[in-house]
């Protein structure tokens, strides 16, 4: 279950990093290749205001800090006062976050989602912690991709069963 995977990943990563706020996004593309235009959709969150959730529920991938982190292939640390979308930046600042870390969730260099962690206090993030976050991003990325493939397989099975039933109904009506 994608929601369960993302909730667990977000909770554990927030606890490990001793951070108070977080959002888990999944990437959705207009075509299955993962190269076309896409957007980010919130799956779960912790400590975020309803205003933030409303404004940031669906964001374009292009031009986002998540895209920057994915292109760099590593987590991105940023000050909340530099967030590129002014109305969301204001909501983040009102929520008290001082800085954030964006962790791209990738599979074979394809962005499948992201974890964004926010901190109400200031502290340095060590190089080892960044390496840990990068590893978390890769592991959770694989889990997210597996959940997507499982969901896709279930939909395919349902469609095949419907098709089989339709053929049987058609054949039985024809025989009658």
Phi, psi and omega in degrees: 000121184300316181299316180297318179300312182292321178298314180295316179298316180295313180302310183293322181290319176300316180296315181297321183271356181055050179242157191255339184234149178194156178223138174246123180249152166243149179266134179235128183250154179287339174228156186290350185288346180073007180251344183278179178303142180211176178221167180251136182234130179293130175261316180205166181203163177220130173072015182259147181285154176301327179297317178298313182300320179295314184285327186254013183299328181216117182232147175290144176290316183300126178085001181274161175294334176293319177297319178300312180297318180295319179295326177284337180075025180202163178300150182240124177263133181212151177278138183297334180291351180256005182302133190288338181261109188306315183293324177286321177305316181298318179295318179298314181296320177296331177285351174094001181289135180265319178211168182216162176232127176258124181246109178288139175258112186233153173224118180050052179062018177250126180287123178246351180170191180198152168248133176238118183252138179238148181237137178278344178242174178254135173200156180277151176252122183286159180301322179296324179292321177296321177296319177298315180296322177297318179295319177300316180301319179290316181294314180292325176302317178296317179296319178295316179296319177299319178297319179296316180294322178296316178298318179296319179295322178296316179297320179296318179297320179296316179296320178295320179294319177298318180296318178299315179296320179297318178297316180297316178298317180298314181296318183290324177292319179298317180294322180294000000 
